[in-house]
Amino acid sequence: MPRSKVHLYLFCLVVVVLVCVSAGSGALTKDERFKESVRQAELIFRGPVLNVQYRNSEIVPALDPETHEPITDPCTGEPVWVDGATCPTPS
């Protein structure tokens, strides 16, 4: 076998090995991902869940904060709609 083909095969083998090693080192296990999330968290609350309520969001017309009149899109004249969902409150 010519010397250049041997070098080509060795080069390809080294590239494949490096790709496999780098791909494997970047993969985190579920436990490692959890630990990383905990390290990055600003706040962790631990306590019992007392109640769960599910609510659907409803769209409502956006209101001008000063006049409380519905806001309309200046290009179309149609009302501007926003998500009218409120934050959950403790029961």
C-alpha positions as CSV (number, residue, x, y, z in Angstrom):
1,M,0.0,0.0,0.0
2,P,1.4,3.4,-0.9
3,R,2.6,5.5,2.0
4,S,0.1,8.4,1.2
5,K,-2.8,6.0,1.6
6,V,-1.5,4.9,5.0
7,H,-1.3,8.5,6.1
8,L,-4.8,9.2,4.8
9,Y,-6.2,6.2,6.7
10,L,-4.4,7.2,9.9
11,F,-5.7,10.8,9.6
12,C,-9.3,9.6,9.1
13,L,-9.0,7.3,12.1
14,V,-7.7,10.1,14.3
15,V,-10.5,12.4,13.2
16,V,-13.1,9.8,13.9
17,V,-11.7,9.1,17.4
18,L,-11.5,12.8,18.2
19,V,-15.1,13.4,17.1
20,C,-16.3,10.4,19.2
21,V,-14.4,11.6,22.3
22,S,-15.6,15.2,22.0
23,A,-19.2,14.2,21.4
24,G,-19.2,11.9,24.4
25,S,-17.6,14.4,26.7
26,G,-20.3,17.0,26.1
27,A,-23.2,14.7,26.9
28,L,-24.4,15.2,30.5
29,T,-26.3,12.5,32.4
30,K,-29.8,13.4,33.8
31,D,-28.2,13.7,37.3
32,E,-25.5,16.1,36.0
33,R,-28.1,18.2,34.2
34,F,-30.1,18.4,37.5
35,K,-27.0,19.4,39.5
36,E,-26.1,22.1,36.9
37,S,-29.7,23.5,37.1
38,V,-29.4,23.6,40.9
39,R,-26.1,25.5,40.6
40,Q,-27.6,28.1,38.2
41,A,-30.8,28.6,40.2
42,E,-31.5,31.9,41.9
43,L,-34.0,30.4,44.3
44,I,-35.1,26.9,45.2
45,F,-38.3,26.5,47.3
46,R,-38.9,23.2,49.0
47,G,-42.4,22.6,50.4
48,P,-45.6,20.7,50.0
49,V,-48.1,21.4,47.2
50,L,-51.3,22.4,48.9
51,N,-53.5,23.0,45.8
52,V,-53.3,22.9,42.0
53,Q,-55.6,24.9,39.8
54,Y,-55.5,25.0,36.0
55,R,-56.7,28.1,34.1
56,N,-56.9,28.8,30.4
57,S,-55.5,32.1,29.2
58,E,-58.1,34.5,27.7
59,I,-57.3,37.3,25.3
60,V,-58.6,40.7,26.2
61,P,-58.4,44.1,24.5
62,A,-55.3,46.1,25.5
63,L,-56.4,49.2,27.3
64,D,-54.7,52.7,27.4
65,P,-53.4,53.1,30.9
66,E,-54.6,56.8,31.1
67,T,-58.0,56.7,29.4
68,H,-58.8,53.0,29.8
69,E,-60.0,52.9,26.3
70,P,-59.2,50.0,24.0
71,I,-56.0,50.5,22.0
72,T,-56.2,50.0,18.2
73,D,-53.5,49.2,15.7
74,P,-52.7,52.4,13.8
75,C,-52.2,50.5,10.5
76,T,-55.3,48.3,10.6
77,G,-57.6,50.0,13.0
78,E,-58.2,46.6,14.7
79,P,-58.1,46.3,18.4
80,V,-54.9,45.1,20.0
81,W,-55.3,42.0,22.1
82,V,-53.2,40.8,25.1
83,D,-53.1,37.8,27.3
84,G,-55.5,38.4,30.1
85,A,-54.2,35.6,32.3
86,T,-53.4,36.5,35.9
87,C,-50.6,35.1,38.0
88,P,-51.6,32.2,40.2
89,T,-52.5,33.2,43.8
90,P,-52.4,30.9,46.9
91,S,-55.7,29.5,48.0
